[in-house]
Amino acid sequence: MTSITKQSLIGEILDLDESTVPFFMEMGMHCLGCPASRGESLEEACVVHGVDVEEMVQKLNEHLAARQ
């Protein structure tokens, strides 16, 4: 399994598993189809949306591990 880090790009995470979309929507990131948002790192997106990046990394990795 590929592990998500705070340097992971939003587009890479979505390409890895589209079931991660609700996590981004929940943090207020509704522009997931926008090329600019897909090129942002998870850390950059979390800063802009006021979300704890370490918590988000943990949630995403737990979600992906449970799907295997």
Secondary structure, DSSP 8 states (H G I E B T S, - for coil): -----TTSBHHHHHHH-GGGHHHHHHTT---TTSHHHHTSBHHHHHHHHT--HHHHHHHHHHHHHHT-
